[in-house]
Amino acid sequence: MNNYQITPDGFYGEFGGAYIPEILYGTVEQLRTAYLPILESESFKHEYRKLLRDYVGRPSPLYYAKRMSEKYGCRLYLKREDLNHTGAHKINNALGQILLARQMGKKRIIAETGAGQHGVATATVCALMNMPCRVYMGATDVKRQHVNVERMKMLGAEVFPVESGNMTLKDATNEAIRDWCCHPQDTFYIIGSTVGPHPYPDMVARLQSIISEEIRFQLTEHEGRDYPDYLMACIGGGSNAAGTIYHYIDRPEVKIVLGEAGGHGINSCETAATINCGSVGILHGSRTLVMQDEDGQITEPYSISAGLDYPGVGPLHAHLAHVQRATVMAINDDEALRAAFELTRLEGIIPALESAHALAMLPKISFKSDDVVVLTVSGRGDKDLDTYLANKEYAEIS
């Protein structure tokens, strides 16, 4: 039987580990030692679950999309993470990590963000817990996600625009790690996805696993069984995908299908399709699939979606793709835009551009009429309205 779970030293197969500067060794080792005892303690679980219920608004609905189901010939359910407080799945992880940081005695929070949803979630929980917060964000993303920038500032966070590289998520992460290296004793880095050195990929997946936990009991109510035939999600670093599949990874009857950002096409040199185009390398503390040149230099990714514009992927997803447990499709910008308008017109739900990459996989799969499909809508599309307004030609439903 295949083993898809993480090993004690932080590897999924050949992917994972902790490749970090020496100055961070003590900090990361402290976190590795602390995270499981804290996350599994009854006091943590009680406070975390209570906040998820009363503050975040969980459980998020599992909505039967009738018109989309009719169009694609299946029984399609949408896991509505867009209805969470702050508008995305990111709050699940940020809330858990700040509780962990507080228990570890950390006094200052830093984070990176691309689309701004993780930044907003981190700024939100820092306001809730009265902790100072600095969010690193690429200058390109600051411009294209200005609404989320203003939300972070209103919540009391300092937003630091990063001018290096192509000024997107990779560069924001680089700068956050530099900050962490300079302040390892008092600072907790809330990483927003299943990336980074061990234990972050496992920790984030565990905190996001509330998604698949809810899917199990919600499907039982809807369908009389606790598993779907297909699980679908978008994937950049991979946190919403990890949360969606967490309780189903070892169940072979459940097909896992993930959509990454194809940009202008996987052969265009303007793409963020790491699993389809990348090779094994080290990025931000983890051995994973990376977009790089022949000399191992990171190449600049591109996607219309700020949250998927990353030249790597979490080691869990690299492993699942490598052993063919998950099918990963590269979804181009135009396909994602078309899918976003389709969901808006057919179901009255405006999805985030990230989520649209999952929706765009639906016409690429031949479903049976009795197939139960669960697709995670990872976030709402308010932040992407400028992009949608600039691309209204995709609003025609075929």
C-alpha positions in Angstrom: 0.0 0.0 0.0 1.3 3.5 -0.9 2.1 5.7 2.0 1.2 9.3 1.4 1.8 10.6 4.9 4.7 12.7 6.2 7.6 10.9 7.8 9.0 12.0 11.3 11.8 14.0 9.6 9.4 15.9 7.5 9.4 14.2 4.1 6.6 13.1 1.7 8.6 10.5 -0.3 11.6 12.4 -1.7 10.0 15.9 -1.1 10.1 18.0 2.0 12.7 18.4 4.8 14.1 21.6 6.3 16.8 23.4 4.3 17.3 26.5 6.4 20.0 29.1 7.4 21.9 28.1 10.5 20.6 31.2 12.3 17.0 29.7 12.0 17.9 26.2 13.1 17.0 26.8 16.8 13.8 28.6 15.9 12.6 25.9 13.5 13.6 23.1 15.8 11.7 24.7 18.6 8.6 24.9 16.4 9.0 21.3 15.2 9.2 20.1 18.8 6.2 22.2 20.0 3.6 22.1 17.2 2.1 18.6 17.6 1.8 18.6 21.4 0.1 22.0 21.2 -2.1 21.3 18.3 -3.2 18.0 19.9 -3.8 19.4 23.3 -7.4 19.7 24.6 -7.0 23.4 25.5 -5.8 24.3 22.0 -8.6 22.2 20.3 -11.2 23.8 22.5 -10.2 27.4 21.8 -9.5 26.8 18.1 -12.8 25.0 17.4 -14.7 27.6 19.3 -13.2 30.4 17.3 -13.7 28.6 14.0 -17.4 28.3 14.9 -18.1 31.7 16.5 -15.5 33.9 14.7 -14.8 32.3 11.3 -18.4 31.0 10.8 -17.7 27.3 10.3 -18.8 24.9 9.1 -18.7 26.5 5.7 -21.6 25.2 3.5 -21.4 22.3 1.1 -23.7 23.7 -1.7 -25.2 21.5 -4.4 -24.7 23.5 -7.6 -27.8 22.4 -9.6 -27.3 24.3 -12.8 -23.5 23.5 -13.0 -24.4 19.8 -12.2 -26.8 19.7 -15.2 -24.2 21.3 -17.5 -21.4 18.9 -16.6 -23.4 15.7 -16.1 -22.5 15.0 -12.4 -23.6 15.8 -8.9 -21.4 18.8 -8.2 -21.0 20.2 -4.7 -19.1 23.4 -3.9 -17.3 23.7 -0.6 -17.9 27.3 0.2 -14.7 28.6 1.8 -15.5 31.9 0.2 -18.1 32.4 2.9 -15.6 32.3 5.8 -14.8 35.5 7.7 -12.2 37.4 5.6 -13.4 35.7 2.4 -11.2 32.6 2.0 -9.8 29.4 3.5 -6.7 31.3 4.8 -8.3 32.2 8.1 -8.4 28.6 9.2 -4.6 28.4 9.2 -3.8 31.9 10.4 -6.0 31.5 13.4 -4.4 28.2 14.4 -0.9 29.5 13.9 -1.4 32.6 16.0 -2.8 30.5 18.9 0.4 28.4 18.5 2.6 31.5 18.4 1.0 32.9 21.5 1.5 29.7 23.4 5.1 29.6 22.4 5.6 33.1 23.8 6.2 34.9 20.5 5.5 38.6 20.5 5.6 39.6 16.8 4.0 38.2 13.7 5.2 38.3 10.1 3.6 36.9 7.0 3.9 36.9 3.2 1.0 37.3 0.8 0.3 37.2 -2.9 -3.4 37.7 -3.6 -3.6 39.3 -0.2 -6.1 36.8 1.4 -3.5 35.3 3.7 -2.3 38.8 4.5 -5.8 39.9 5.4 -6.3 36.7 7.5 -3.1 37.2 9.4 -3.8 40.9 10.0 -7.2 39.9 11.2 -6.0 37.4 13.8 -3.3 39.8 14.9 -5.9 42.4 15.6 -8.0 39.8 17.4 -5.0 38.8 19.6 -3.5 42.3 19.9 -0.1 41.4 18.3 2.0 43.5 16.0 2.0 42.4 12.4 4.1 43.0 9.3 3.0 41.6 5.9 5.4 41.3 3.0 3.8 41.7 -0.4 5.3 42.1 -3.8 4.9 45.6 -5.2 3.2 44.1 -8.3 0.6 42.5 -6.1 0.2 45.6 -4.0 -1.1 47.3 -7.1 -3.3 44.6 -8.4 -4.7 43.7 -5.0 -5.1 47.2 -3.6 -8.4 46.5 -1.9 -6.8 43.8 0.3 -3.8 46.1 1.0 -6.2 48.7 2.4 -8.0 46.0 4.4 -4.7 44.9 6.0 -3.8 48.5 6.9 -7.3 49.1 8.4 -6.7 46.0 10.6 -3.5 47.6 11.9 -0.9 45.6 9.9 2.2 47.2 8.3 2.2 46.2 4.6 5.8 46.2 3.3 6.0 46.4 -0.6 8.8 44.2 -2.0 10.6 45.7 -5.0 12.9 42.8 -5.9 12.5 40.2 -8.6 9.2 40.4 -10.4 7.7 41.8 -7.2 5.2 39.0 -6.5 4.7 36.1 -4.1 8.2 34.5 -4.4 9.9 37.8 -3.6 7.6 38.6 -0.7 8.5 35.2 0.8 12.2 35.9 0.3 11.8 39.1 2.2 9.8 37.5 5.0 12.5 34.9 5.5 15.2 37.6 5.7 13.1 39.3 8.4 12.8 36.0 10.3 16.6 35.5 10.1 17.1 38.9 11.8 14.5 38.4 14.5 14.4 34.7 15.3 13.8 34.9 19.0 10.6 37.0 19.3 9.1 36.6 15.8 6.7 34.0 14.5 6.4 33.6 10.8 2.8 32.6 9.8 3.4 30.9 6.5 0.2 30.9 4.4 0.5 27.7 2.5 1.9 24.1 2.7 5.4 25.3 1.8 8.5 26.1 3.7 10.7 24.0 6.0 9.2 21.2 8.1 7.0 21.4 10.1 5.1 24.1 8.1 3.7 21.9 5.3 2.3 19.4 7.8 1.2 22.1 10.3 -0.7 24.1 7.6 -2.3 20.9 6.2 -3.5 19.9 9.7 -5.0 23.3 10.3 -6.7 23.3 6.9 -8.0 19.7 7.4 -11.1 21.2 8.9 -12.3 21.4 5.3 -12.2 17.7 4.5 -13.4 16.9 8.0 -16.6 18.9 7.3 -16.9 17.4 3.8 -17.2 14.0 5.3 -20.2 14.7 7.6 -21.8 17.1 5.1 -21.7 14.5 2.3 -23.2 12.0 4.6 -26.1 14.3 5.1 -26.5 15.0 1.4 -25.6 11.7 -0.2 -25.7 9.1 2.5 -22.0 8.4 2.2 -18.9 10.3 3.5 -16.8 10.4 0.4 -17.0 11.8 -3.2 -15.9 10.2 -6.4 -13.8 13.4 -7.2 -12.2 16.0 -5.1 -11.1 19.2 -7.0 -9.2 22.3 -5.9 -6.8 24.9 -7.2 -3.2 24.7 -6.3 -0.4 27.3 -5.9 1.5 26.5 -2.7 -1.3 24.1 -1.9 -3.1 24.9 1.4 -6.7 24.8 0.3 -6.0 21.7 -1.8 -4.3 20.0 1.2 -7.3 20.8 3.4 -9.7 19.5 0.8 -8.0 16.1 0.4 -6.5 15.6 3.9 -8.9 12.9 5.1 -9.2 11.2 1.7 -5.5 10.8 0.7 -5.4 7.1 1.7 -8.8 6.4 0.1 -8.1 5.2 -3.5 -11.8 5.3 -4.4 -11.6 9.1 -4.3 -10.0 10.7 -7.4 -7.9 13.9 -6.6 -7.8 16.5 -9.4 -5.9 19.7 -8.9 -5.6 22.8 -11.1 -2.5 24.9 -11.2 -1.8 28.2 -13.0 -0.9 27.7 -16.7 -0.7 31.4 -17.3 -0.3 31.9 -21.1 0.4 28.2 -21.6 3.0 25.7 -20.3 5.1 26.2 -23.5 4.9 30.0 -23.4 7.6 30.8 -20.7 4.8 32.7 -19.0 3.4 30.2 -16.6 3.2 29.1 -13.0 2.5 25.4 -13.7 5.2 24.1 -11.4 4.1 20.4 -11.4 3.8 20.3 -15.1 6.9 22.3 -15.9 9.2 22.2 -12.8 12.0 20.0 -11.7 13.3 18.9 -8.3 15.1 21.7 -6.3 15.2 23.6 -3.1 12.9 26.6 -2.5 12.1 28.4 0.7 13.4 25.7 3.0 11.9 22.6 1.2 12.9 20.1 -1.4 10.1 20.1 -3.9 9.3 20.8 -7.6 10.6 24.2 -8.6 10.5 26.3 -11.8 14.2 26.8 -12.5 16.7 27.0 -15.4 19.5 24.6 -16.2 21.8 26.3 -13.6 19.2 25.9 -10.8 18.2 29.6 -10.8 14.6 30.2 -10.1 12.6 31.4 -13.1 9.9 34.0 -12.8 6.4 32.5 -12.7 3.4 34.2 -14.3 -0.3 33.9 -13.7 -3.2 36.3 -13.9 -4.0 35.1 -10.4 -1.8 36.6 -7.7 -2.4 33.7 -5.3 -1.1 31.1 -7.7 1.9 33.1 -9.0 4.6 31.0 -7.2 7.5 29.1 -8.7 7.1 26.1 -6.4 4.6 23.9 -4.8 4.1 22.2 -1.4 6.1 18.9 -1.0 2.8 17.0 -0.2 1.5 17.9 -3.7 4.8 17.3 -5.4 4.7 13.8 -3.9 1.1 13.1 -4.8 1.7 14.1 -8.4 5.0 12.1 -8.5 3.3 8.8 -7.4 0.3 9.6 -9.5 -2.1 9.8 -6.6 -3.3 13.2 -7.9 -3.9 14.5 -11.4 -2.7 18.0 -11.9 -4.0 20.1 -14.8 -2.4 23.4 -16.0 -5.2 25.9 -16.5 -4.5 28.9 -18.6 -5.6 32.5 -17.8 -8.4 32.5 -20.4 -9.8 29.2 -19.2 -9.9 30.5 -15.6 -11.6 33.8 -16.6 -14.3 31.9 -18.6 -14.9 29.6 -15.6 -15.2 32.5 -13.2 -17.9 34.2 -15.3 -19.7 30.8 -15.8 -20.1 30.2 -12.1 -21.2 33.8 -11.6 -23.9 33.5 -14.2 -25.1 30.0 -13.5 -25.0 29.9 -9.7 -24.7 33.5 -8.6 -21.3 33.0 -6.9 -18.3 35.2 -7.9 -15.2 33.1 -7.2 -11.6 34.2 -6.6 -9.4 33.9 -9.7 -7.6 31.1 -7.8 -10.8 29.1 -7.4 -11.6 29.6 -11.0 -8.6 27.5 -11.9 -10.4 24.6 -10.2 -13.7 25.3 -11.9 -12.0 25.4 -15.3 -11.1 21.7 -14.9 -14.8 20.7 -15.1 -15.1 20.6 -18.9 -11.9 18.6 -19.1 -13.3 15.6 -17.3 -15.9 13.0 -18.5 -18.1 12.5 -15.5 -20.8 9.8 -15.1 -24.2 11.1 -14.1 -24.0 9.6 -10.6 -20.5 10.8 -9.9 -20.4 12.9 -6.7 -17.9 15.8 -7.2 -16.7 18.1 -4.5 -14.9 21.3 -5.6 -13.5 23.8 -3.1 -14.2 27.4 -3.8 -11.2 28.7 -1.9 -12.1 32.4 -1.9 -14.5 35.0 -3.0 -13.9 37.2 -6.0 -14.3 40.7 -4.6 -10.5 41.3 -4.8 -10.4 40.3 -8.5 -13.2 42.6 -9.7 -10.8 44.9 -11.5 -9.4 41.9 -13.5 -12.9 40.7 -14.2 -14.1 44.1 -15.4 -11.1 44.3 -17.7 -12.0 40.9 -19.2 -15.7 41.1 -19.7 -15.5 39.4 -23.1 -15.2 36.1 -21.2 -18.7 36.6 -19.7 -20.4 34.8 -22.7 -21.5 31.3 -21.6 -20.9 28.7 -24.2 
